[in-house]
Amino acid sequence: MKLREISRILPATQTYEGDGMPVQRTFPTRSLDHIDPFLLLDHFGPQHVKPGEGKGVPPHPHRGFQTVTYMLSGEFEHRDSAGNHGILRAGDLQWMIAGDGVVHSEMPSMEFQKKGGTAEGFQLWVNLPAVDKRMPPKYQDIPSARIPETSPAPGCKVRVLAGTFAGLQGNVETRMPVLYLHITLDPNASLDIPVPAEWNAVSYVFRGALNAENRELHPDSLVLYKVGEGADTVRLTAGAGGDFLLIAGKPLNESVVRYGPFVMNTEAEIYEAMNDYRSGKLGHGL
């Protein structure tokens, strides 16, 4: 076992998505474009919403990658042009492979709009290898009860959203090796997470505090870890305790050309995606 060293620590940047939903964006920003194979990580909320004032993301297209929504609280209703429909509640996970193209919406459910409450969660974009960018779209809805959980060490709880950890396998198809964990640590608790030395890895603090190289990191902090040199373990140590994400994946090492909701390998493919959307070929609308 050799511990990963930290390469960078970056704060998230506040921005807005959809019809005015506030998010803390860790990347892409001016400081960090993407972390192969990951393209975006947004933390939305916690937002306290009055009845009738919920914000979401109206219909929009995607091609060439995967969108992952993980809810901590609140309710989002998903609809897409492939005919899929579902409601994401606290603890639920949605992994959508946009592939050749899909139009979808993510809006507060009618029940949440009626009652109000606290909305919080994450959206992660995961790239697709060139061979899969035009595959048929696939929608995977994983309710909270089907997300494996374990307590591998004192003061630790881990939800395995994707990939394999401590002998548990997440219940989604990811198309490439990926690890996505929600980790809860008691004060001063520590956890070692095996991550292949050649994978890119980040952690994100969204509650409490994380101790990192004699610094205490507070919410909305993104930690990037060095790659290679045989370092195959990420260690997280809590300060006052808290909740963290650990995201890691095998780099695709392919060209990334992106324009808004389209991520392909060449500019010609981006123009094709734009033309397909304008002509109604991509997703065929909602």
PyMOL commands that set and color helices and strands:
alter all, ss='L'
color gray80, all
select helices_A, chain A and resi 110-115+130-132+144-146+267-279
alter helices_A, ss='H'
color red, helices_A
select strands_A, chain A and resi 6-11+13-17+21-27+38-49+57-62+65-73+76-80+85-88+93-97+102-108+117-127+138-142+149-150+156-162+164-165+168-169+178-185+190-194+200-212+215-217+221-225+233-249+257-259+262-264
alter strands_A, ss='S'
color yellow, strands_A
deselect
rebuild
show_as cartoon
